Structure formats: structure tokens, C-alpha cells
């Protein structure tokens, strides 16, 4: 198994309250990239939201291959968004991309 850091972009289609963002970040905490050398060194936040309501989720995923890691990251992102109360149309996601590979967790 390899540890991948995956970026999943998206767009909030409606205004999202600070409380919802907090719930989303909390739901993603187990996949926080700060647990990897790369995520810690580059200070990668699990959730970044821009002024235009676009966002990026950066997730740590254990997988055998890159495509499996991307698939798992999308599943985690979808699940966390639903847990935070954001419906499917409220935050469409773009393609997941491998941001880095880190085989050693600190």
C-alpha cells in the first residue's frame, strides 16, 4: 500500500455557512494530509475555499494504485460533503488528481 495525497476540486453552488465548512473539515479530519511528510512540509489544508466558492479538498488515501486512490478520495469527499449537510447538487466535484505520493507517515 502507498499513501497518496489527492486533491479533489469542487464548487459550492450556494453560499455555505462557516458552520458547514467546520463540519466538512471535521468529517475529513481522518484523511488530513498533515499526517504525511509532504502534507506537513507544504502545510496542505484539508479544505481550502476561494472567494468565488470554488474549493479544494486535499486528502490522504491508502491504495495500491493511483486510480484506486483517486476513486477512494472521491468517495471520501462525497461522503464528507453529505455528512456536513451539503447535497449532491450543492457541491459538484471535479476530477480527483494525485498531488503527491508519500510512503512514510510521521
C-alpha positions, 0 to 999 in steps of 0.5 A, a space after each residue: 500500500 502507498 499513501 497518496 495525497 489527492 486533491 479533489 476540486 469542487 464548487 459550492 453552488 450556494 453560499 455555505 455557512 462557516 458552520 458547514 465548512 467546520 463540519 466538512 473539515 471535521 468529517 475529513 479530519 481522518 484523511 488530513 494530509 498533515 499526517 504525511 511528510 509532504 502534507 506537513 512540509 507544504 502545510 496542505 489544508 484539508 479544505 481550502 475555499 476561494 472567494 468565488 466558492 470554488 474549493 479544494 479538498 486535499 486528502 490522504 488515501 491508502 491504495 495500491 494504485 493511483 486510480 484506486 486512490 483517486 476513486 477512494 478520495 472521491 468517495 471520501 469527499 462525497 461522503 464528507 460533503 453529505 455528512 456536513 449537510 451539503 447535497 449532491 447538487 450543492 457541491 459538484 466535484 471535479 476530477 480527483 488528481 494525485 498531488 503527491 505520493 508519500 510512503 512514510 507517515 510521521 
